[in-house]
C-alpha cells in the first residue's frame, strides 16, 4: 500500500487563509508525501466555481504536480444520486463534467458521494433498500462515462445513509460495474456506530481506494459536547491517526490480506495545526509498513 494525503486535511489552514488549495501540492511535498488527493476544486475558497474555472485549475495542478514530482492519485467530490427525471440528468451530467476535471488532473480515480438524507422534501420516508435501485442506476451511468476516460469511480462509506458496511456492500453488488468500487474509509464506520474491524473485513474485497482517519470516541453517557454526533447520538472527536480509538493497524492488515495494494490517503479532522496532525499520521502509517 502507498501513502497519500487528501487536500481535505489542509482545510483548516485554507479556511484561515494560510494557504490555498493550489498550495497543498507543495505543502504535501514538504511534509514528505509523493502523492496527493484533491476534494472538489475551488480556485477561490468560499466561492462556487464554474466548471471551466475548475478545469483551468486542474490543468495548473497537473503542471504543479509534475514540476514537483508528485502524483495526483484521486479526486473526491460530493454528489446526490437519489434523484430521477430532470434532476438525475442534471446530476449525472455534473458528475461527468467532474470526471473531465479528474482527467485533466491525471487522477485515475474519482470518488463521488451517494446521497445525503433518507427523506425527500415531501416528508415521505425512504428506506435505503427502496432508494438503492435509483442510486445504482445513476452510478452506472457515471461509471460508463468514466470507463470511456480510463477512470475508475467509487463511493465512500459516508453521509449516514450509505455508510454501514452491509449497505455499501449491497450498493456495490447492485451497481455491478467493472469501473465502480468502494472507497473504504477506516474511520467513517464509527459515524454510524459500527465496529471498524468488522466493517472493513466485510468490504475489503471491493476496495478501489482507502482513507485513513482516526477518532476519539465519546459515548452518549459521557455528555461530551465537542466533535460531532454519530447516528446513534454518541460523539466523535477528530485526532491524528494513531492517537484515537480506530484500530487502524488491524484494518490495514485486513485490507492487505484481501489483496488491496493501492493508496491510503490521510484525512486529518482534528484540532490544532493540520501540519502537525498530518505528520503524526504519516509517521504512524509508515511505521505500519505503508510505502512513502
N, C-alpha and C positions, 0 to 999 in steps of 0.2 A: 504494500500500500504506500501511496505517495502523499506528501504533505502539501496542503494548500491553505490559504486564508481567504475568507469572504470579505469583500469590501464592507459588508454589513457590520463587521467587527469594529470598524472605524467610525460608526455613525455618531457617537457622542462627540468625537473630535470634529467631524464635519458640521454637526449642528452648532458647535461652539465657534465655528469659523476658523479653526486652527489649520485645517487642510480642506481640500476639495476632493470630490470623488475621483477626479483625474489624478490627484497627487497620491492616491493609495497604491498605485503601481510602484512608484519609487519608495514609498514608505514600507511596503511589503518586502521589497528587495533589501532595504536597510535592516529589516528585522530578521533577515536570514531565509526568506522564502524564495522559491523559484517558480511558484505558481500562485495565481490569484483568481478568485471567482467574483463576478460582479452581480449586484442586485439591480433592479430597474434603473436604467441610466437616467441621470438628472444633471444636465450640464450646469444648471443654476439651482442650488439647493432650495427647496421650498416652492419651486415653480413647476407647473405641469408642462413638460416638454412636448414639442411636436415630434412626429416620427422622423422627420428629416433632421431635426436637431440631434436626436438620438443616433441616427445613422452617422452623422458627422462626428459625433463623439466616439462612436465605435471605431471609426477609421483612425482617429487620433490615438485612442487607447491601444489599438493594434500596433501602430507605429512606435508608441512609447514602450510597450511590452517587448517588441522586437529589439529596440535600442538597448534595453536593459537585460536582454536575455531571459525574459520572463515568459511563462506560459499563461494564457487565459484559459482556464480549464472548464469553466461553466458560466452560464448566465441564468439568473434566478429572477422570475417575475411573478407578480400577482395575477390572479385570474378568478373568474366566477363562471363556471361551466354548467351550472344548473340553470339552463335557460333554453327557450325554444323560439321558433319563428325568427322574426327580425332581430331579436336580442341575441339569439345564438349565432346568426350570420355575422353580426357586428363583433361579437366577442371572438369568434373563430378567426375572422379577418384580422382583428387586432393582434391576436397571438401569432398569426402567420407573419405579420409585419415585424413582430419582435423576433421571430426566427431569422428574418433578414438581418436584423441588428446583430444577433448572435453570429451569423455567418460572417459579417463584416469584421467582427472582433476575432474571428478564428476559433470561437468556442465550439467544441464538438458536442456539447450537451446543453439543453435548456430545461430548467425546472419551471413548471407553472403550478399555481395553486389549483384547487378543485372547486371549492365553494366556501362561503363564509358563515352561512347560517342555515338552519334547518327549517325555517318558516318563511313563507313569501309575504309580500306586502298585504295580502288579503287576510292574513292571520290563520290560514289553513295549514295545519301541521303536515309535515312530510317526513317520513322515516328515511333513513339513509338508503335502505333497500328499494324504496319507491323512487328515490332520486337517481339511483345507480344507472338505469338504462339510458337516461337522458345525458348524464355526465359522461358515461363511457362513449356514447356515440360522438359527442363533441370532441372528446380527447382523441378518438381515432382519426377524425378529420384533421386535427392539428398534426398528429403523428404522420399522416400521409404526406403533408407538405414538408414536414421535417425530413422525411426519408428522401425526398427529391433534392434536398440540400446536403445530404450526408450527415445530418444532425440527429442525435437521439433525444427523445423527450422523456421526462419523468415528472412525477408529482410526489410531494413530501407528506409525511405524517404531520399535518399542520392544520390549524384552524378549528379544532374541536370536533368538526363533523367527520371529515375523512382523516382521522388521526389514530384511532385504535388499530392494532396490528391486524385483527381479523377483518376490519373494514377495508384497509388498504390492500390486503391480500385479495379480497373479493373484487376490489376495483381493478387490480392488476389482471385477474383472471377474466373479468368481464370485458375489459378493453381488448386483450388478446392481440397485441400488435407487436411485431418484431422490433420496432423502433421505440417502444414505450416500456419503461420500467419504473422502479421506485427510487426515490431519494430517501434513504434511511437516516433519519436524524436520531442519533442515540439518545439525546436528552428530551426530545419533544414528547415521547410517550408519557413522561411524567405529567404533562399538561392535562392528560385525561386519566391520571392516577393509575397508569398501567406500569407494571414492572418492566424495566428496560431489557433485562436479560431474557425474560420470556418473550417479549415482543420482538426483539432483534432475532432471536432464534427462529421465530416464525417467518419473518420476511427477508432474512439474509439472502436466500437464493435469488431474489428478484431485484437485488440492489444494482442500480446503474451508477449511483453516487452516494456519498456518505457525508453527513455533517456531524462534527463532534462539538458538543457543548456540555456544560455541567451546571447543576443547580444544587443549592442547599434547600432541602425540603422542610416545610413547616406544616404541622398538622393543624386542622381546624381548632383543636383544643388548646393550641399554644397561644391563640389570639395575636398572632404576628400580623402586623399591618403593612409591612413593606412588600417589595416584589410585586407579583401578580397572582391572580386567583386561578386555580385549576378548575376543571369542570365540576369537581365534587366539593368545591369551596375550601380546599386546602390552599396553601400558598407556596410559590417557588421564588427563590432569590438567586439571580444570576451570579456566577463566580467564575474564576479561572478554571480551566479544565484540570482536574486532579485535586481540586480543593472542595468538591461538593459530594453529593450522595449518589451520583450516577456512576454505575460500575463500568467506566469507560474501558478499562483493560479487558474485562471479560467480554464486553460487547464486540470489541475489535477482534478478539480471539475467535468469537463465533463467526464473524464475517470472513475472517481469514480461512477458517475451516470450510466455509461454504464456497470458497474459491474466489472471493472478491479481491481484486488487486488494483483497484482504481484509486482515485484521490479521496483523501479525508480532509475536508475543509473545516477550519476552525471558525466557529461563530461565538464570539465573546459578547455576553449580555450583562456583564457585571458592572458594579460601580467603580469609580476611580479611573485611573489612566488606562485607556484601551491598549496603549502600547505595552504597559506592564502586564496586563491581563493576557494579551495575545502571546507575549514572550513566554510567560509561565506555561500556557497551554502548549506552545511549540515545544518547549523543553520536555514537558511531560509526555507528549506523543512520541518524540524522538527516543525517549527512554524506553518506550514500548516497542521500538523497532520499526516505526513508521519511517519511510525514507525521506530525507530532506528534499 
